[in-house]
Structure formats: C-alpha cells, structure tokens
Amino acid sequence: MKPLCGAALLLLLCAATCAQQTPCNCEKNNRVRNCRLLNGACWCDSLGFGASVNCSTLTSKCLLMKAEVMGSKSGRRDKPKDAIEDTDGLYDPECENTGVFKAKQCNGTTCWCVNTAGVRRTDKHDADLKCDRLVRTTWIIIEMKHAERNAPLNTESLKKFFKETITNRYMLDGRYITSVLYEKPYITIDLKQNSSDKSSGDVDIADVAYYFEKDVKGDSIFHNNQLNVSIDNEMLRFEKTVVYYVDEIAPEFSMKSLTPGLIAVIVVVIIAIVAGVVVLVFTRRRKGKYVKAEVKEMNEMHRGLNA
C-alpha cells in the first residue's frame, strides 16, 4: 500500500474533524450553544456555565437555572408538614462540575442551604454559614388548578395522560409516579424517589418537576416542542401551578422566617387560648364564691332552727 501524501492526509483529518463537529439540535434543552454530534449523540455547552450536556436526557435543574439567569440578564389537599415551596424565585446558583447544586448558595454576603432541587431549606445567614451536605428531596408534589369548566374531567383519562407524559416526555420511570389525584379543579401529582431507589441512569425527580413546571407555564425548555395538555381531545388551560418539596431531613427555619400571615394566625390562636384560660379561671372563682355563700346560708338556717 502506498503511503498517503501530505495533502490526502490533511483531507482525511479535516473530514474526521468536520464529522465530529456536525451541528445538531438539542431536543431536550434550548438553553445551550455550540451543539455538535459526538459518536452519534448531540452534545452542547450549557449557557452560563459551559458544562457539556447530553441532549438525549434531561439537563440538571442547576444548569437550567444558571442558563435562565444569564438569559434574564441579557434581556387542594393538605401538604406534609415539612413540605416547602420555592418562594425565593430565580437566583444565580452555584453548580458542581456534575451539574448538581452546591449545598451552600450565596448572593453576595447572604448565604443559605438548599436541597437537591435547589430550594432554600434554611434561614438566610452570613457567609460563615455551614451546609454539611446536599440534602436530598425525596418527594415532590405538583399541584395545578385548571381553568373553570362546567363538567369535571374524566379522571381515568387525566391519570393516563399525565402518567404517559411524564414517563415518555421526561423519561421518568413510572414507579416514581406514586399518585395522580383529581379533585375539580385541582390536579395533584406525587413524585417520590429515594436515593437508594435511584440508579445512575434514572433522571432526577427535581429535574422532571422543573421541566414539567416550565412546560405547563408555557416556557418550555424543549427545542420546538411545546407541551399540549389535551384530555379526551379537549385542550386544558391552567390558572395556577405550585410545586412543593419534601426532603429526607426536615428543613431548618426559625420563627423569623415565617410569613406575616402565618405569624398572625399563631398570635390569634395564642390569644384565644389565653382568653379561654382566663374565662375558665374566672368562672371557677365565681362558682367557688357561690358555693361558699350557699354553705354560709345553710349554716345560718341550721343555727336558727336549733335556737
């Protein structure tokens, strides 16, 4: 075999390089750049962090929030007692090289601890705050309220739609979908995933919930693939979507972090209890005086009869 000349070798190298850099679309993340095919898979650089993401699976919530912050800069059921809601909104998170949240998040000199969903689970402190580890979120409750309608939806059709959507669109194993409950007009979906149950190839329920919430609110992360919620060929609109997070360890909030409304309720309850105690004591004192007076009168009557 004749040795390749320099020009031919250069052409082969160029062809190999060009093949590796073939552009592609990241179907599961539109917050990326520099997308290229590598060994048949589409890989892209996440905006705001530069980490390479595999477009054949969901991107971690931390990287998605990081990209969203960059984009913004450029442009009814009782809940578990330890369930927390993300009331802080979007912030610029610190991510590990693996894409997961760092346990400690800061905004300037103010810091707090988060769970694996990136949701604050402690009061805000100064930079000396210690967050020993990233606490896992094992239960996510997604509560949606659909627009007003005369007749309720078919419960079985609704359950089938959401279970199939979550397993097919977000690639979550069906065993992690523990409940889909419908009580007009509320739809509640429970996702549960312990660290012992989750294998290396499973998507995380925190990432699934983030993708789902964005889809329902019309801000899909998928590339040119909006979610249409259709139950029995009828489009469904949502007025409100709230996500609650339950961690394997209870959150660590002090009274200072309670909302004014909740504090007001606690104060009213305490006042009612104190008032009840005061009334009870007063009533018993009056009753005691009445009994004493009655005994006194009886004694006087006995003395009168004896006389």
JOZIKA-V463735 format. One record per helix or strand of 3 or more residues. SS is the DSSP state (h for helix, s for strand). FROM is the first residue (numbers start at 0). TO is the last residue. If there is no record, write none. Layout:
BEGIN
ss-><SS & SS>
from-><FROM & FROM>
to-><TO & TO>
END
This chain:
BEGIN
ss-><h & s & s & s & h & s & s & s & h & h & s & s & h & s & h & h>
from-><5 & 31 & 40 & 51 & 60 & 103 & 109 & 136 & 154 & 173 & 176 & 185 & 204 & 237 & 254 & 259>
to-><19 & 37 & 45 & 53 & 73 & 106 & 114 & 145 & 168 & 175 & 182 & 191 & 215 & 246 & 256 & 305>
END
